Amino acid sequence: VEGNENNTFYLRNIKYDEYLYASKLKLFFLSSRYVYTTETIDSVYHESYLWRVEKDENNGLYKIRNEKYKEYLTVGEFWGRLFGHGIERRRVYTDNLIYNKRIFNWKLKCKNNFDL
């Protein structure tokens, strides 16, 4: 996590050393947008790599919103099983519809006990 004072962050996968970003591509009949990782941040689309972390003071969980598209990071409950990945693997998307609030909630563990 590389962040700033506005609670916006670049999220980097430690194992693959890649940054998370929301792509321009949406699922063809849903409001969900594909999320991918890449090794470098594209300077033209840099806002699609920025994520705002919003803490829910009631339950201590977080919502993570993409700054470019103003959509929340979520997991696909149905899609992972549809394409034969099984329940152990899920695809990640952004979406702006809150049809199941729980799938927008994340529990964050930061290195060195950093507090957001």
C-alpha positions as CSV (number, residue, x, y, z in Angstrom):
1,V,0.0,0.0,0.0
2,E,1.3,3.4,-1.0
3,G,-1.0,6.1,0.3
4,N,-1.4,9.8,1.0
5,E,-3.3,12.0,3.4
6,N,-6.6,11.7,1.4
7,N,-6.9,8.0,2.2
8,T,-6.2,7.1,-1.5
9,F,-3.8,4.3,-2.2
10,Y,-2.1,2.4,-4.8
11,L,-2.7,-1.3,-3.9
12,R,0.2,-3.6,-4.8
13,N,0.3,-7.4,-4.6
14,I,3.3,-8.5,-2.7
15,K,3.8,-11.9,-4.4
16,Y,3.7,-10.7,-8.0
17,D,4.7,-7.0,-7.3
18,E,1.8,-5.7,-9.4
19,Y,-0.6,-2.9,-8.9
20,L,-4.4,-3.3,-8.8
21,Y,-6.5,-1.2,-11.2
22,A,-10.0,-1.0,-12.6
23,S,-10.1,-1.4,-16.3
24,K,-12.3,0.3,-18.8
25,L,-14.0,-3.0,-19.6
26,K,-17.4,-3.8,-18.1
27,L,-19.2,-7.1,-18.0
28,F,-21.4,-7.2,-21.0
29,F,-24.8,-7.1,-19.2
30,L,-24.0,-6.0,-15.7
31,S,-22.7,-2.8,-14.1
32,S,-19.5,-4.6,-12.9
33,R,-16.1,-3.5,-14.2
34,Y,-13.1,-5.9,-14.5
35,V,-10.2,-5.4,-12.1
36,Y,-6.7,-6.5,-13.0
37,T,-3.1,-6.2,-11.9
38,T,-0.1,-4.9,-13.8
39,E,3.6,-4.3,-13.1
40,T,3.6,-0.5,-13.8
41,I,1.2,2.3,-13.3
42,D,0.0,3.8,-16.6
43,S,0.5,7.6,-16.3
44,V,-2.4,8.3,-18.6
45,Y,-4.9,6.2,-16.6
46,H,-3.3,6.7,-13.2
47,E,-6.6,7.4,-11.4
48,S,-7.8,3.9,-12.3
49,Y,-5.0,2.7,-10.0
50,L,-6.0,4.9,-7.1
51,W,-8.3,3.4,-4.4
52,R,-10.0,5.3,-1.6
53,V,-10.3,3.5,1.7
54,E,-13.5,4.2,3.7
55,K,-13.8,2.8,7.2
56,D,-17.2,2.0,8.6
57,E,-17.0,3.1,12.2
58,N,-19.9,0.8,13.2
59,N,-18.2,-2.5,12.3
60,G,-14.6,-1.7,11.7
61,L,-14.7,-3.0,8.1
62,Y,-13.7,-1.1,5.0
63,K,-15.1,-0.2,1.6
64,I,-12.5,0.4,-1.2
65,R,-13.6,2.8,-3.9
66,N,-11.8,3.3,-7.3
67,E,-11.1,7.0,-7.8
68,K,-11.5,7.1,-11.5
69,Y,-14.9,5.3,-11.8
70,K,-16.2,5.9,-8.3
71,E,-17.1,2.2,-8.0
72,Y,-16.5,-0.1,-5.0
73,L,-14.2,-3.1,-5.1
74,T,-16.3,-6.3,-4.8
75,V,-16.2,-10.0,-5.3
76,G,-18.2,-12.0,-7.8
77,E,-20.3,-14.5,-5.9
78,F,-21.8,-16.2,-9.0
79,W,-19.2,-15.8,-11.7
80,G,-16.3,-17.8,-10.1
81,R,-18.5,-20.9,-9.9
82,L,-20.0,-20.4,-13.4
83,F,-16.6,-20.6,-15.1
84,G,-15.5,-23.7,-13.2
85,H,-13.1,-22.0,-10.7
86,G,-14.8,-23.5,-7.7
87,I,-15.5,-21.8,-4.4
88,E,-11.9,-21.4,-3.5
89,R,-11.4,-18.7,-6.2
90,R,-13.4,-15.6,-7.0
91,R,-13.0,-12.9,-9.5
92,V,-12.8,-9.3,-8.3
93,Y,-14.7,-6.4,-9.9
94,T,-15.9,-2.9,-9.2
95,D,-19.5,-1.9,-9.0
96,N,-21.7,1.0,-8.0
97,L,-24.8,-0.9,-7.2
98,I,-25.3,-2.0,-3.6
99,Y,-27.4,-5.2,-4.0
100,N,-25.6,-7.1,-1.2
101,K,-23.7,-4.7,1.1
102,R,-21.5,-7.5,2.6
103,I,-19.7,-8.1,-0.7
104,F,-18.4,-4.6,-0.6
105,N,-16.8,-5.0,2.9
106,W,-13.1,-5.8,3.4
107,K,-11.0,-6.5,6.4
108,L,-7.6,-4.9,5.9
109,K,-4.4,-6.1,7.5
110,C,-1.5,-3.6,7.0
111,K,2.2,-4.2,7.3
112,N,3.8,-3.0,10.5
113,N,0.4,-2.5,12.1
114,F,-0.2,0.6,10.1
115,D,-3.6,2.1,10.9
116,L,-5.7,3.7,8.2
